Amino acid sequence: MKTFLLILQLIVSSALVVVVLLQAKGSGLSGVFGGESSFYRSKRGVEKMLIYATIGLGFLFFVLSITQVLISK
């Protein structure tokens, strides 16, 4: 069981890294401090799907991590 959860967590973490890297380019650190002068636009299509995938994979990674801690005790 522990091995299965570990392998599943490795797969989920790899997928999470890929999904985060696939998200919009050019939204660097300057956007955090207000340096970017772009207008508001809604997320559509693939961009919206990547955001939902990031949220889902992040939640799944969190649940797997907590489960592994509870099982190891």
Chimera marker file (.cmm) of the C-alpha trace (Angstrom):
<marker_set name="trace">
<marker id="1" x="0.000" y="0.000" z="0.000" r="1" g="1" b="0" radius="0.5"/>
<marker id="2" x="2.787" y="2.403" z="0.905" r="1" g="1" b="0" radius="0.5"/>
<marker id="3" x="4.604" y="1.688" z="-2.353" r="1" g="1" b="0" radius="0.5"/>
<marker id="4" x="1.455" y="2.247" z="-4.385" r="1" g="1" b="0" radius="0.5"/>
<marker id="5" x="0.799" y="5.593" z="-2.676" r="1" g="1" b="0" radius="0.5"/>
<marker id="6" x="4.402" y="6.666" z="-3.186" r="1" g="1" b="0" radius="0.5"/>
<marker id="7" x="4.312" y="5.861" z="-6.895" r="1" g="1" b="0" radius="0.5"/>
<marker id="8" x="0.939" y="7.590" z="-7.254" r="1" g="1" b="0" radius="0.5"/>
<marker id="9" x="2.293" y="10.678" z="-5.492" r="1" g="1" b="0" radius="0.5"/>
<marker id="10" x="5.319" y="10.758" z="-7.802" r="1" g="1" b="0" radius="0.5"/>
<marker id="11" x="3.054" y="10.590" z="-10.849" r="1" g="1" b="0" radius="0.5"/>
<marker id="12" x="0.753" y="13.321" z="-9.502" r="1" g="1" b="0" radius="0.5"/>
<marker id="13" x="3.679" y="15.582" z="-8.608" r="1" g="1" b="0" radius="0.5"/>
<marker id="14" x="5.215" y="15.164" z="-12.065" r="1" g="1" b="0" radius="0.5"/>
<marker id="15" x="1.886" y="15.966" z="-13.698" r="1" g="1" b="0" radius="0.5"/>
<marker id="16" x="1.503" y="19.016" z="-11.446" r="1" g="1" b="0" radius="0.5"/>
<marker id="17" x="4.908" y="20.332" z="-12.496" r="1" g="1" b="0" radius="0.5"/>
<marker id="18" x="4.063" y="19.837" z="-16.180" r="1" g="1" b="0" radius="0.5"/>
<marker id="19" x="0.681" y="21.571" z="-15.866" r="1" g="1" b="0" radius="0.5"/>
<marker id="20" x="2.189" y="24.548" z="-14.043" r="1" g="1" b="0" radius="0.5"/>
<marker id="21" x="4.909" y="24.894" z="-16.675" r="1" g="1" b="0" radius="0.5"/>
<marker id="22" x="2.326" y="24.776" z="-19.475" r="1" g="1" b="0" radius="0.5"/>
<marker id="23" x="0.425" y="27.745" z="-18.097" r="1" g="1" b="0" radius="0.5"/>
<marker id="24" x="0.657" y="31.226" z="-19.588" r="1" g="1" b="0" radius="0.5"/>
<marker id="25" x="4.135" y="32.427" z="-20.426" r="1" g="1" b="0" radius="0.5"/>
<marker id="26" x="5.176" y="35.980" z="-19.750" r="1" g="1" b="0" radius="0.5"/>
<marker id="27" x="3.316" y="36.388" z="-16.484" r="1" g="1" b="0" radius="0.5"/>
<marker id="28" x="6.534" y="36.744" z="-14.559" r="1" g="1" b="0" radius="0.5"/>
<marker id="29" x="7.370" y="38.405" z="-11.284" r="1" g="1" b="0" radius="0.5"/>
<marker id="30" x="6.631" y="41.903" z="-12.585" r="1" g="1" b="0" radius="0.5"/>
<marker id="31" x="2.911" y="41.098" z="-12.581" r="1" g="1" b="0" radius="0.5"/>
<marker id="32" x="3.042" y="40.506" z="-8.840" r="1" g="1" b="0" radius="0.5"/>
<marker id="33" x="4.266" y="44.026" z="-8.152" r="1" g="1" b="0" radius="0.5"/>
<marker id="34" x="1.965" y="45.758" z="-10.617" r="1" g="1" b="0" radius="0.5"/>
<marker id="35" x="4.565" y="46.267" z="-13.324" r="1" g="1" b="0" radius="0.5"/>
<marker id="36" x="2.509" y="44.634" z="-15.992" r="1" g="1" b="0" radius="0.5"/>
<marker id="37" x="0.120" y="46.941" z="-17.807" r="1" g="1" b="0" radius="0.5"/>
<marker id="38" x="-2.260" y="44.483" z="-19.392" r="1" g="1" b="0" radius="0.5"/>
<marker id="39" x="-6.022" y="44.571" z="-19.339" r="1" g="1" b="0" radius="0.5"/>
<marker id="40" x="-8.276" y="42.076" z="-17.610" r="1" g="1" b="0" radius="0.5"/>
<marker id="41" x="-9.320" y="39.126" z="-19.697" r="1" g="1" b="0" radius="0.5"/>
<marker id="42" x="-11.175" y="35.967" z="-18.857" r="1" g="1" b="0" radius="0.5"/>
<marker id="43" x="-9.639" y="32.535" z="-19.086" r="1" g="1" b="0" radius="0.5"/>
<marker id="44" x="-11.035" y="30.357" z="-21.856" r="1" g="1" b="0" radius="0.5"/>
<marker id="45" x="-10.463" y="26.987" z="-23.431" r="1" g="1" b="0" radius="0.5"/>
<marker id="46" x="-7.158" y="25.290" z="-22.738" r="1" g="1" b="0" radius="0.5"/>
<marker id="47" x="-6.043" y="28.007" z="-20.310" r="1" g="1" b="0" radius="0.5"/>
<marker id="48" x="-9.120" y="27.410" z="-18.154" r="1" g="1" b="0" radius="0.5"/>
<marker id="49" x="-8.615" y="23.656" z="-18.300" r="1" g="1" b="0" radius="0.5"/>
<marker id="50" x="-4.991" y="24.044" z="-17.151" r="1" g="1" b="0" radius="0.5"/>
<marker id="51" x="-6.093" y="26.109" z="-14.152" r="1" g="1" b="0" radius="0.5"/>
<marker id="52" x="-8.666" y="23.499" z="-13.146" r="1" g="1" b="0" radius="0.5"/>
<marker id="53" x="-6.089" y="20.721" z="-13.643" r="1" g="1" b="0" radius="0.5"/>
<marker id="54" x="-3.620" y="22.604" z="-11.434" r="1" g="1" b="0" radius="0.5"/>
<marker id="55" x="-6.189" y="22.964" z="-8.664" r="1" g="1" b="0" radius="0.5"/>
<marker id="56" x="-7.253" y="19.322" z="-8.918" r="1" g="1" b="0" radius="0.5"/>
<marker id="57" x="-3.716" y="17.948" z="-8.998" r="1" g="1" b="0" radius="0.5"/>
<marker id="58" x="-2.676" y="20.195" z="-6.112" r="1" g="1" b="0" radius="0.5"/>
<marker id="59" x="-5.585" y="18.958" z="-4.017" r="1" g="1" b="0" radius="0.5"/>
<marker id="60" x="-4.837" y="15.335" z="-4.937" r="1" g="1" b="0" radius="0.5"/>
<marker id="61" x="-1.176" y="15.816" z="-4.017" r="1" g="1" b="0" radius="0.5"/>
<marker id="62" x="-2.216" y="17.268" z="-0.643" r="1" g="1" b="0" radius="0.5"/>
<marker id="63" x="-4.571" y="14.355" z="0.071" r="1" g="1" b="0" radius="0.5"/>
<marker id="64" x="-1.934" y="11.788" z="-0.900" r="1" g="1" b="0" radius="0.5"/>
<marker id="65" x="0.635" y="13.485" z="1.335" r="1" g="1" b="0" radius="0.5"/>
<marker id="66" x="-1.683" y="13.489" z="4.352" r="1" g="1" b="0" radius="0.5"/>
<marker id="67" x="-2.652" y="9.864" z="3.677" r="1" g="1" b="0" radius="0.5"/>
<marker id="68" x="0.973" y="8.795" z="3.587" r="1" g="1" b="0" radius="0.5"/>
<marker id="69" x="1.690" y="10.535" z="6.880" r="1" g="1" b="0" radius="0.5"/>
<marker id="70" x="-1.304" y="8.873" z="8.530" r="1" g="1" b="0" radius="0.5"/>
<marker id="71" x="-0.396" y="5.432" z="7.196" r="1" g="1" b="0" radius="0.5"/>
<marker id="72" x="3.234" y="5.679" z="8.298" r="1" g="1" b="0" radius="0.5"/>
<marker id="73" x="2.248" y="6.206" z="11.959" r="1" g="1" b="0" radius="0.5"/>
<link id1="1" id2="2" r="1" g="1" b="0" radius="0.2"/>
<link id1="2" id2="3" r="1" g="1" b="0" radius="0.2"/>
<link id1="3" id2="4" r="1" g="1" b="0" radius="0.2"/>
<link id1="4" id2="5" r="1" g="1" b="0" radius="0.2"/>
<link id1="5" id2="6" r="1" g="1" b="0" radius="0.2"/>
<link id1="6" id2="7" r="1" g="1" b="0" radius="0.2"/>
<link id1="7" id2="8" r="1" g="1" b="0" radius="0.2"/>
<link id1="8" id2="9" r="1" g="1" b="0" radius="0.2"/>
<link id1="9" id2="10" r="1" g="1" b="0" radius="0.2"/>
<link id1="10" id2="11" r="1" g="1" b="0" radius="0.2"/>
<link id1="11" id2="12" r="1" g="1" b="0" radius="0.2"/>
<link id1="12" id2="13" r="1" g="1" b="0" radius="0.2"/>
<link id1="13" id2="14" r="1" g="1" b="0" radius="0.2"/>
<link id1="14" id2="15" r="1" g="1" b="0" radius="0.2"/>
<link id1="15" id2="16" r="1" g="1" b="0" radius="0.2"/>
<link id1="16" id2="17" r="1" g="1" b="0" radius="0.2"/>
<link id1="17" id2="18" r="1" g="1" b="0" radius="0.2"/>
<link id1="18" id2="19" r="1" g="1" b="0" radius="0.2"/>
<link id1="19" id2="20" r="1" g="1" b="0" radius="0.2"/>
<link id1="20" id2="21" r="1" g="1" b="0" radius="0.2"/>
<link id1="21" id2="22" r="1" g="1" b="0" radius="0.2"/>
<link id1="22" id2="23" r="1" g="1" b="0" radius="0.2"/>
<link id1="23" id2="24" r="1" g="1" b="0" radius="0.2"/>
<link id1="24" id2="25" r="1" g="1" b="0" radius="0.2"/>
<link id1="25" id2="26" r="1" g="1" b="0" radius="0.2"/>
<link id1="26" id2="27" r="1" g="1" b="0" radius="0.2"/>
<link id1="27" id2="28" r="1" g="1" b="0" radius="0.2"/>
<link id1="28" id2="29" r="1" g="1" b="0" radius="0.2"/>
<link id1="29" id2="30" r="1" g="1" b="0" radius="0.2"/>
<link id1="30" id2="31" r="1" g="1" b="0" radius="0.2"/>
<link id1="31" id2="32" r="1" g="1" b="0" radius="0.2"/>
<link id1="32" id2="33" r="1" g="1" b="0" radius="0.2"/>
<link id1="33" id2="34" r="1" g="1" b="0" radius="0.2"/>
<link id1="34" id2="35" r="1" g="1" b="0" radius="0.2"/>
<link id1="35" id2="36" r="1" g="1" b="0" radius="0.2"/>
<link id1="36" id2="37" r="1" g="1" b="0" radius="0.2"/>
<link id1="37" id2="38" r="1" g="1" b="0" radius="0.2"/>
<link id1="38" id2="39" r="1" g="1" b="0" radius="0.2"/>
<link id1="39" id2="40" r="1" g="1" b="0" radius="0.2"/>
<link id1="40" id2="41" r="1" g="1" b="0" radius="0.2"/>
<link id1="41" id2="42" r="1" g="1" b="0" radius="0.2"/>
<link id1="42" id2="43" r="1" g="1" b="0" radius="0.2"/>
<link id1="43" id2="44" r="1" g="1" b="0" radius="0.2"/>
<link id1="44" id2="45" r="1" g="1" b="0" radius="0.2"/>
<link id1="45" id2="46" r="1" g="1" b="0" radius="0.2"/>
<link id1="46" id2="47" r="1" g="1" b="0" radius="0.2"/>
<link id1="47" id2="48" r="1" g="1" b="0" radius="0.2"/>
<link id1="48" id2="49" r="1" g="1" b="0" radius="0.2"/>
<link id1="49" id2="50" r="1" g="1" b="0" radius="0.2"/>
<link id1="50" id2="51" r="1" g="1" b="0" radius="0.2"/>
<link id1="51" id2="52" r="1" g="1" b="0" radius="0.2"/>
<link id1="52" id2="53" r="1" g="1" b="0" radius="0.2"/>
<link id1="53" id2="54" r="1" g="1" b="0" radius="0.2"/>
<link id1="54" id2="55" r="1" g="1" b="0" radius="0.2"/>
<link id1="55" id2="56" r="1" g="1" b="0" radius="0.2"/>
<link id1="56" id2="57" r="1" g="1" b="0" radius="0.2"/>
<link id1="57" id2="58" r="1" g="1" b="0" radius="0.2"/>
<link id1="58" id2="59" r="1" g="1" b="0" radius="0.2"/>
<link id1="59" id2="60" r="1" g="1" b="0" radius="0.2"/>
<link id1="60" id2="61" r="1" g="1" b="0" radius="0.2"/>
<link id1="61" id2="62" r="1" g="1" b="0" radius="0.2"/>
<link id1="62" id2="63" r="1" g="1" b="0" radius="0.2"/>
<link id1="63" id2="64" r="1" g="1" b="0" radius="0.2"/>
<link id1="64" id2="65" r="1" g="1" b="0" radius="0.2"/>
<link id1="65" id2="66" r="1" g="1" b="0" radius="0.2"/>
<link id1="66" id2="67" r="1" g="1" b="0" radius="0.2"/>
<link id1="67" id2="68" r="1" g="1" b="0" radius="0.2"/>
<link id1="68" id2="69" r="1" g="1" b="0" radius="0.2"/>
<link id1="69" id2="70" r="1" g="1" b="0" radius="0.2"/>
<link id1="70" id2="71" r="1" g="1" b="0" radius="0.2"/>
<link id1="71" id2="72" r="1" g="1" b="0" radius="0.2"/>
<link id1="72" id2="73" r="1" g="1" b="0" radius="0.2"/>
</marker_set>
